[in-house]
């Protein structure tokens, strides 16, 4: 099954859907490949309060709005999983679970996945007390007690950020000292709102409708105890979805796509946008901005290379 288009967008999250909107408005034929529900990770975010224009909006609602916007301008959404991508002459051929799609340019907007603990209750309470983004959700825990899981820079920095909202922040770490940089660790340890829970792992996240606490196990003594918390923020790393383009474009040591400010990768005609690329802030608003820039860069590329 062959399908040709000017621009193929891989990933139907905020970056990919915004790219589709801008690509269509520039007159390109655009297809969007999404293996799940259009909207990406925002579909599992209960509410957003930091997306301009909406004081408060459900993540799934915003995902549907973005999808409908892209469809309104004539983008074609294809429910399929990408299997491989190849560059042939001046075109790209993308093998998917639904057949082959050929395009003149590609925007890779597959996002990144939060690494999961795998503890009981984690999946059940995601969006109901379990979070992977302090910037997104900290404000929902004003004057509450929360726990952060992890000990690297991201975990400790996010714990410090959470103290602006929460009354107390536990940091659960499997070792007896943080892996974060010394200056970050020292700042956290000096904060009266932060209490480390050393040498412990989370055995379970429990609650009723919302998170009510965690059970942690000391890896040295085997002791298990409960800690009442209203929220659990998990920061044990992220994994970019770049497996299918390894060897095609330059990636950093963590596997994120390296781009310039125009979202161009090391391979002409292939652009990257959103959480999948190397960047300092991963939010819905920055993903959407990346998508817009990538689409216009793809348009100018096609104007020069294909006329």
N, C-alpha and C positions, 0 to 999 in steps of 0.2 A: 504493500500500500504506500505509494509515493505521495507526498504532500510538499509542495514548494511554497516558499514565502520569502519576502525580503528579509524579515527579522524574526528570528526564533528566540523567545524568552523562555529560559528554563527556570521554573520556580514561580509559583503564583502567590507569593506573599506581598507585603507592601511595596518592596522594591520592584518585583516583577510586574505587578499590576499597574504601578505608576509608569513603568517603562512602556507597557502596552498602550496606555492612554496617550503618552507623548509620541510614541511611534506612530500610532494611527492618526493623530492630529497632524503629523508631518507628512502624511500621505503614504506611509509604508503599509504593506500587507504584513500583519503581525499574528503569530500564533504563540500561545502560552501553554507550556507543558507543566502540569501540576499533578503529582502522584496522590495528593491528599485533597483536603478541602481548601479551595481558594481562600487566601487570607493568611495562610501559614500559621506561625506560632501565636499570632494574636487571637486566634480562635480559642485558645485555652487560657487566655488572660481574662479574668472576670470583669475588670473595669480598667479603663484608662482615664487619667485625669490630666495628662500632659500632652495630648495631641491637639494642636491649635484648632479652634473653631468648635470644640466640644468640651464643655466643662466636665462632663463625665459621660462616657460611652462604653458599652460592653464591647469586649474584643471581638466576639463573633459578629456583632452588629456592624462594627467598622469593617471587618473582613467582607461581609456581604455588600456593603456600600461600595467598597473599592472594586469588587468583582463586577457589580452592576454597572459601575462607571466605565470600566474597560469594555464590557459588552456593548454598552450604549454607543461607543465610538467604533464598534465593528471588529474588535479583536476576537480571535477564535480561541476558546479555551479547550484544551484537550486533556482529558484525564488519563495520564500515562506516566510510567516511570522511565527515566532515561537509563539506557544500558551502556551506551558508548557514544563518543563524539569523535569524528575524524575530519580533517581538513583535506579537501581534494581540489586541486587547482585554485580557483577563486571562490569555492563554495564549501559549505559545511554539510556533513551528513550525520544526522543524529539517529541512532537506532534506539527505539523505544519498545515498551511492552505492547504497543499497539501498531507497530510498524515503523517505517523510516520517514523522517522529515528532513527535507533539504532546504537550506536557507543560505542567503548571501552574507548574513551577519548573525551573531549569537550574543545574547546577554545572559550571563550566568548569574542567577539570583536565587540559588538554592538554600541560602541561609546556613546557620550553624545550629547544632543540637547541644543542649545542655547535657553534660554528663550526669547520669542519675545515680543515686545511692543504691537503688534496688531494695530499699527497706520497705516492709509492710506499711501501708498507709500513705506512702509517697504519691503514688498515682491517684489514689482515691481522693486525696485532699489537695491535689494541684488546683490552684485557683480558689481554694477555700482555706487558705492558711499556709500552703506550701508555695513558695515562690523561688524563682531563679534570677530575679532582678530587683535589687533594692531601689534603684532610681524609679522603677515602674510602680512599686507597691508599698514603699515605706510609709507613705502618708496614711495608708489604711490602718496603721498600727500606732497611731498617736496614743502615747501614755500606756501602751501595752508592753508586756514582756515577750521578747522574741529570742529565737536561737539562730545562730549562724553556724553552718557546718562547713569546715575547711580550715586550712591554715596558711594558704599562700597569699600573695599580694591582694588578689581580688577579694578573697574572703575577709581579710582583716580590714582592707580599705572600706568595703561595703559595711562591715560591722561599725566602723567609726561613723560612716554616713548615717546609719540607722539610729545612732544615739541622738540625732537631731529630732527624732520623732518618738522612739520607744523610751519607756522608763528604765528598762534594763535589757542588756544584750548579752546572752551567753554565747561564747564561741567554743564549739565542740570540735576538738582536734585529737587525732589518734596518737600524736606524739606529745612530748613534754615541753616543746617550744615551737613557735610558729616557723614556717618556712619563708614567710614574708621578709622583705628587706628590714634591716635592723631599725631604721628610722621609723618605718611604718609600725613595726611591732612595738617599739618603745612608746609610740603615741597611743596605741591601743591599750597597752598595759597601764598607762598613766591615766586613762579615762575612767572616772569613778562609776560610770554606767556599764562598763564592760567587765564581765567575769569569765575567765577562761575555764573550760572543763577539759583538763588535760588527760591524755592517754585513754580517750574514750571514743567509741563509735556509736552511731545511732542504730539501735536495734529495731525500733518501731516508732511510727508517728501515729498518734491516736487522737480521737475526738468523737464528737457527735455529728452535727451538721458542719461544724468548723473545727479546726485544730484546737485541741485542748492541752496537749503536752507531748513529750517525747520520752522514750525509754532508752537510756544509754548504758553501754556495757564498758567497764574498765578493762582494757586489753591486758593489763598486768595481773590484776587480782580476780577478774571474772565477775566482780560485783555489778549488779544491775540496779539502777535507780531511775525513778521518774522525775522529770523536771516539767512543771506546768508552764506552758508557753501558749501564746495566741497565734504565733507565726513561726515558720521554719524557713530560713533562707539558705539555699544550698548552692555553694560555690566550690565545686570540685573540678572545674574546668569545662571547656566547650570543645566541640569537635566540628570543624567546618565540613560541609558536604561537597568535597572536591575530588572524590575518588575517581570519577569518570573523566576528569581532565588532567590528572597527574601525567606529567610528561608532555602535555600540550602547552601549558603556561607556567610561568615562574610562580612558585609558592614560597611562603616563608617557612621557618622551622616548625611552626605549629600546623602548617597545611593551609593557611589562609592565602587567598589570591592577592598578589601584589599588583596594584594598579597605580596609574598617575591620577592627577586631579580630574581628568576627563574620563575616568573609569576604563581607560585602555589597559589591556594586559600586554604581556610580552608577545602575544600572537595577534597580528593585525586582523581585524574583523571580529575578534572575540573580546567582549567587554564583561566586566563584573560589577555587581551592585549589591548593596545591602550587607548583611551580617557575614556573608561568605568571604568578604575581602578584608585585608589588613586595615584596621582603623581603630581609633581611640574610643569611640562612643557608638554603641549598638542600640539604637532606639527606632521606633516606628518612623519618627520624623526624619531621621538621618537615612534610613533605608529608602523612604520615598524620594528624598532629595537625590540620592545616588541613582535611583531608577530614572528620574527625569534627565539627569546629566548623561547617563549611559545611552538613553534613547536618542538624544540629540547628537551625541558623539557618533553613534551608529549611523544616523541619518547623514551626517557630513562625510563619514567614511564611504558610504554607499554612493553619495553624489560624486566623489572623486574617483572611486575605483570602478563603479559600474555605470556611471553616467545617468 
